[in-house]
Structures are given as structure tokens and as C-alpha cells.
Amino acid sequence: MKFPWQKLQQLGIVGMNQRNADYIMMHNPRRFYPMVDDKLHTKKLALQAGIAVPDLYGVIELINDLKGLDALLENHQDFVIKPAHGSGGRGILVISKTEQGRYRKSSGQIMAEDDIAHYISNILGGEHSLGGVPDRAMIEYQVKFDPLFEAISYQGVPDIRVIVFRGLPVMAMLRLPTRLSDGKANLHQGAVGAGIDIGTGVILSAICRDSLVVEHPDTGNSISGLEIPDWDRILELAAGCADLVGIGYMGVDIVLDRDLGPLVLELNARPGLAIQLANQSGLMSRLRTVEDFDAVPLLPAERALVAKRHFNVKSMSRVTDF
């Protein structure tokens, strides 16, 4: 079932032009973009602020650094390689197992060390970076997703996108990898987006390719009704990220590790709008509610409580009549 866009606009759906003009341009000073677009810089800021992130094993900045790749990887059975300036999930390589100098991707494909080195050299050349500029390759801890998600995810690691405005989490969704998305939590590539009740952390509804779905397309298991663990902590982490970079309107991507709990993956100064479809609710009333606040609490935990009180499903209208 496709969404009737004209009706959704009448029901408070924020479009791209309005998002860009009223929120990104108005609340995101361009001088702060480099701190958000550079994942390595964002990670360093988060660590300084005591915000939980995946461990960084190393950084490859120059081709000459590849000489030390073997020593860098030898103590890690699994890891993730990503470009510091990548976007939309591009350029991320997940290695799930290492055996005698050979590396197994999450898809099962085997790579030799020369293949890994070649992949990193492409990252350095800017193949996956914003604007194709030269980049750096980050090698970091591979998140082990919570067993709760095994029944509703395909291969990759699910993540939680939270829209934060003026430091307040206003909307959230769980992004679930599928076979179509090649195990990546990317909605544009075919991942499932599942709306989450800000007040409780319970999944409300889900979409895939802009159509409502009830079950995960690969596992066949029901998605709605699942309660996200550590929800208060997730909201607090998202709210805390607003203090890092001076960006007023952002997306915060968080993963739930089975051993370490919630970890912040990255920030996005230009978050997409499909989260509204996943929640069957427009952003407009939530953003205007925040705009009407004279001030917001200073502490992230207090901002999370304000968000739960104002943006829970009982307080917000949902798009239920298509």
C-alpha cells in the first residue's frame, strides 16, 4: 500500500524543502558541519564528553600506513572498516571472522589481506566520501547486536535513528537490515523502518520501500509491539549528542550492543524524512511544540524526560486513515 502524499502533507508531514529552509538552514550553522560530517572527529568529541561509542582500533590516513595493516588487525577477529566522511552507509565493510590471514564478510564472502588493503586505498582516494574528497579509513569494534533483534533482522546490525531538535528527541525509528538492503540498515537500499513510541520504546508500525509492512520481509516475524531495551538511556544519549557540535536539528544513530548496551554510531546534520512514514506521524507538530518552549533543560536526562512526556503516542496524532 502506497502512501498518499497530498494527504500526508495535510496531516503535518514535513517535506524536504521545509526541512531544509526552516530547520537545517535556520538551526544548523554551516561552520559546525565538519564536526558532524567527519565521523572520526565526532567520535573524539563523544569520547571527551563521556558518550558511549564503539571502540576505535586504528585509523589509516595514508597509503604508506597500509604497511602496518597486518599488525593492526592481528588481534581482532572481527571489525568494521568505514570512511570518516562516508554517508548513507556507503563504504562500510564488516568483517565477521578472521582465519589465517583471510577475512570473512558478514555476507560470507572471503577476502584476502590484499583485498582489504585495496578496499582501504579506495576509501583514502575518496571513493565513498562526501564530494569525493580524499578520506581516512577508520577500523573499529564490530557491534554485536542484541539477541532481541535476531528474529527481525537480516545479517547486519539494526540501528536506531533519533531526530533531535533543540536538544530534545522528537521522533525515533528502528532500521532493520534486509536481504534487499544487503544487510545494511539503509532505508534507501530496502531496509525496514519501524516507528518507535518516544514515551515507551515500543515499536508502533513499519515500512519497507514506502509501503506498510507487518512482518520482516526475510524472517517473516512480526515487528510491531517489540519493546526496545534501555530506552531511557538511548533517549539520554541522543539528547546528549546535541551538546557536542552546536547543531540544532540532527539525526543521531544508536546501536544496541548485546554486551555494551547503547552506543552512538554517528550524527547526521541532514537527517531524512522517511521516519515520519515509519511512525505514521508528521514531524511538524512536534517541531512546533519545541519551538514554543522558551527554554529546554540543560541536562540530557531531563530533556529525555520532557520528550517522553510530550511526544509519546498517546499525546501525538498518527496517520491511520489512508
N, C-alpha and C positions, 0 to 999 in steps of 0.2 A: 504494500500500500504506500503510495507516494504522498508526500505532504503538500497540501495546497498552500503555496507560498503567500498568496494575497491575504488569505485568512490569517495566517500566522503573523503577518505584519500588523494586522489589525489587533492582534492579541499580545502585542508588546515584544515581538521578536526584533532584536537589534540586527540591522543589516551591516554589511561591510563598510559602506560609505559613512554611516552614522558612527560606527565603531571607530573608524579612522579619524573623523573630524571632531567628534565630541569627547572621545576618551583617550585614544592614543596620542593625538596631537596636543590635546589640552593637558594631559596628565603625565606624559612620558617625555621629559626633556631629552632631546637627541644627544646631548653631551654624556648622558648616562648609558646610552645603548651599548657602547663597547664593554661595559661591565656585565651586561646580560648576554650579549652575543658570544662572548668568549667564555666557554664552559670551564676552562681552566681557572680563569680569574674568578668566576662565580664560586667555584669550589673553594678557592683560597679564602674568599670573603666569608663563606659559610663556616669554614673551619675556625676562623678567627672569632666568629660570633657564637661558636658552640653549637651550630646546627649540624645534625647528623647527615653525612653524605657517604657514598661508597668510597672505600679506601683507594687512594691513588698509588699504584705500583711504580709508575715511572712516566716520563714524557720524552718523546722523540721529537727533537726540534730541527735537526739537520740530517742530511743523508749520511754524513760521517758517523752519526750516533748509532746507526744500524749495526756497526761493528760490535756494539755491546748488547745487541738484542738477545743473544743466547743466554748471557749471564743474567739479564733482566728477567727472562721468562722461566729460568730453570727451576725456581722454587714455587711455581704456580701451576697447578693442574688445570685450572680454568681461569678465564679472564675475559675482559671486553676491551676492544680497541675502538676508539672513536675520534673523529676530528674535533678539535677545540672549537671550530667555527661552523660545524655542521648544523643543518636544520632539517626538520621534518623526518628525523630518523635516518637520514641518508648517511652512508659511510660507516655505520656501526657494524662491527664484526664481533660475533660472540663465539668464543671457543669454550666448549664444554668439557673437553678432556684432552690431555697431552700424554702421548705414549712414544718413547724412544725417538724424540725429535719430530714426531708427526702430530698434527693438531686436528682435532675433530670439531667441526662446526656444530651448532645446535641442530642443524638440518641433517647431520650425519655425514656430510661431505668431508673428505680428508684433505688437509693442506700440509705441504712441507714447509720447512722454515724459510726457504727461498720465496715461497708463495706469500708468507706473512710479511717478509721484508718488502716484497713488491707492492703488496697492498698498502703498507705504511708509506712507501715512497710516493704512491698516488695521492695519499692524504696530504703529504708535505707539499706536493705540487698544486694543491688546491682543487682537486677533482670533486670534493664533496663540500667545500666551504662556501659561505655566502659570497657571491660575487666572483668566485673562482680565484681568490687571493691565496698566496702561499699560507700554509697552515702548520699546526703542530698535531702530533698524534698522542692521545692520552691512553695509557694502559691502566685499567683499574679493576677492582673487585667485581666479579660476576654475581649479581644479585640472585639469591635462591628464593624464588617466590613462595609465599605462604601456601601450605597444602590446601588451604581453603579454596584456592583458585584452580586446582588441578582439574576439576570437573567442567570448568567453563573457560578453558584457555587452551590454545594450540601451540605447543613448543615454547614460544617466547615468554617473556616476563610481562604480566599486566602492570599498568601503572595508573595512577590517579591524577587527573588534571583538576586543579582548583583555580577558579578565577578569583583573583584578589583585587579589590578596589578600595583605595584609601586605607589599606591595611586590613580590610575585612573580607573574609572568604564569603563570596556571594552565591557561587554555584559550583558543583563538582560532578565529575563523572569518572567511572572506571573504564579504561580502554583495554579490551581483551584481544590478544592476537588470534588470528585465524590462519587457515591454510592459504586463503586468498591473499592475506597480507604478508605471507612468507614468515610467519612467526613474529612479526613486528606489531607493536601497539600503535599503529598509524591508521587513523580512520580513512584517510585518502586512499590508502592501499587496500582497504577492505576489512580493517579491524572492526570489532563491535564496540560501540559506545553505550555505556549503561549509566543512566542518570542516578544520582545519589541524593537522598534526603539529607540536607545540611544538618537538620536537627538530630537525626538518629544514626546516620551512616548506613541506612538500609537502601538497597538498590530498588528503584522505582519502575523503570522501564528501559528498553534498549532499542538501538537502531543498528543497522548494517547497510551501507550504501544508501543512506537516507530513507530506508524503509524500516518500519517497526518489526522487531523480532521478539519472540518469546523465549526461544532456545538458542544456545550457541550453535552455529551452523555446522560445526565439525563434531562436537561431542554429543549434541542432542539433549544436553541437560538444561534445565530451566535456569534463567538468570535472575529474574525478579525475586525480591524477598530476602536475598542474601544480605547479612549484616557485616559491614567491614570492621575488622578488629582495630583496636587502638584509634578509634575515630577522633576522640578529643585531641590526642597527640598529633594526628595528621592535620587537623584544623589549626592547631597551635603552630606547627612547623610552617604551614602555608602563610599564616599571618606574620610570623617572624621574618620570613623572606622579604617582606615589604620594607623592612628596615635596612636591608643590605645595600640597595642600589639606587634609591631615590626615584623609583618607577612607581607611578600611582595606579596604573591599570596593567595587570600582568597575569600570566598563567604560571602556576607552579606545578611541576611534575614530581610526584612522590611515588616510591615503590614500597611495598611491604615485604621485607625480608623475613624468612622463617626464623632466623636466629637473632637478627639485629633489630627487628621492628621497622618502623617507618624511616626511610632515607630519602633525602631530597636529591633528585637526579639533575634537574636543570630548571632555569627560568626562561620565560618567553615574553618579550615585550609586545608581541603581536599575536596573541592567542586567537585561535579560530573560533567560529561561532556555532559549529555543529553541536556543541554542548547543550544548546537550547533545545535541539530536537531530541537529544538523548533524555533530557529532563521533561520534555513536553511542557516547557515553561519558558517564557521570554525573559531576557535579562533586564529589560527596560525598567520594570517596576522596582527591581532590586537595586539597580544602579541609582535610580532617582531617590530611593529611600536613603541610601548612603550619602548622596549629595545634600540631602536635607539635614543631615547631622551637623550641628555646629562644631563638634569635635568628636574624635574617636579615642578610646582608651589607649594609653601608652603601651601597656604590656600585651604581648601576643595572646596570652591565655585569656585575658579579659576580652580582647577583640573576638576571639573564637566563641566565647560565651554570648556576646552580642549577636554574632552571626547565627548561632543556633536558635536564639530567641526570635530573631526577625525573619529568617529565611527557611524555616522548617516547612515541610509540605503542608501542614495544617494552616499556615499563615499565608502561603502563596497559592495563586490560582495556577492550574495546569491546563494544557491544551488537550482536552479529552474528546471533543466532538469534531470529527474531521468531515 
